[in-house]
Amino acid sequence: MSKEDHYLKGMDLFADDRMDEAVAAFDRALEEDARYGDALHAAAMCCYHKKDLEKALQYGLRYRDVEPDNPLAYTSLSMFYHAKGWIQEAEDMGAKAQAAALKEAQS
């Protein structure tokens, strides 16, 4: 299977609320391409929904490193930090999301 096939399988599993299996599918996609941003973000969101905030942050930080200009990377990190009660970090990521969105709009 291609990385896209693994990703799509993971999305189907996510939709069925089978988060552990979805993360495993996204990890298989990431074995094919460690910089596959969609799979990193999806895995992060699965972990967030499972309330595994440490793993969500790990995937989220990798996603931000791969797509540093993507506002969604910072928005997601803001959500994860907020859920951990790290308000200042959440606000910092929110500000970075706004800056990235503005930059994207100006492009």
C-alpha positions in Angstrom: 0.0 0.0 0.0 1.1 3.6 -0.6 1.4 6.2 2.0 -1.8 7.7 0.7 -3.6 4.4 1.0 -2.5 4.1 4.6 -3.6 7.6 5.2 -7.1 7.0 3.7 -7.4 3.8 5.7 -6.5 5.8 8.9 -9.1 8.4 8.0 -11.8 5.7 7.7 -10.8 4.3 11.0 -10.8 7.7 12.6 -14.4 8.2 11.3 -15.3 4.9 12.9 -13.8 6.1 16.2 -11.1 3.4 16.1 -8.3 5.8 17.2 -5.6 3.2 18.0 -6.0 1.5 14.7 -6.1 4.9 12.9 -2.8 6.0 14.5 -1.3 2.7 13.5 -2.4 3.3 9.9 -1.0 6.9 10.0 2.3 5.5 11.4 2.5 3.1 8.4 2.1 6.1 6.1 4.8 7.9 8.1 7.1 4.9 7.6 6.8 5.6 3.9 7.4 9.3 4.3 8.3 10.7 7.7 7.5 14.2 6.5 3.9 13.4 5.4 2.1 16.4 7.0 -1.4 15.1 6.6 -0.6 11.9 8.4 1.2 13.7 11.2 -1.7 16.0 11.7 -4.2 13.2 11.6 -2.2 11.1 14.1 -2.0 14.1 16.4 -5.8 14.6 16.2 -6.4 11.0 17.0 -4.2 11.2 20.0 -6.0 14.4 21.1 -9.3 12.7 20.8 -8.0 9.8 22.9 -6.8 12.4 25.5 -3.2 11.2 25.0 -1.9 14.8 25.0 1.8 13.8 25.2 1.5 11.9 22.0 -0.7 14.6 20.4 2.1 17.1 21.2 4.8 14.8 19.8 3.0 14.4 16.5 1.9 18.1 16.5 5.4 19.4 17.0 6.6 17.1 14.1 3.8 18.5 12.0 4.9 22.1 12.8 8.5 21.2 11.9 7.4 19.8 8.6 4.9 22.6 7.7 6.2 25.7 9.6 4.1 28.1 7.5 0.8 26.2 8.0 -1.6 28.0 10.4 -3.2 24.6 11.2 0.0 23.3 12.8 0.0 26.2 15.3 -3.8 26.0 15.9 -3.5 22.3 16.7 -0.6 22.9 19.1 -2.6 25.7 20.7 -5.5 23.2 21.3 -3.2 20.6 22.8 -1.4 23.0 25.1 -4.8 24.4 26.2 -6.0 20.9 27.0 -2.9 20.4 29.2 -3.6 23.6 31.0 -0.6 25.4 29.6 -2.4 28.6 28.8 0.6 30.8 27.9 2.0 28.2 25.5 -1.5 27.9 24.0 -1.8 31.7 23.6 1.7 31.8 22.0 0.7 29.1 19.5 -2.6 30.9 18.8 -0.6 34.1 18.0 1.7 32.1 15.7 -1.3 30.6 13.9 -2.7 34.1 13.3 0.7 35.3 12.0 1.0 32.3 9.7 -2.6 32.8 8.4 -1.9 36.5 7.7 1.3 35.6 5.8 -0.6 32.9 3.9 -3.3 35.4 2.9 -0.7 37.9 1.7 0.9 35.3 -0.6 
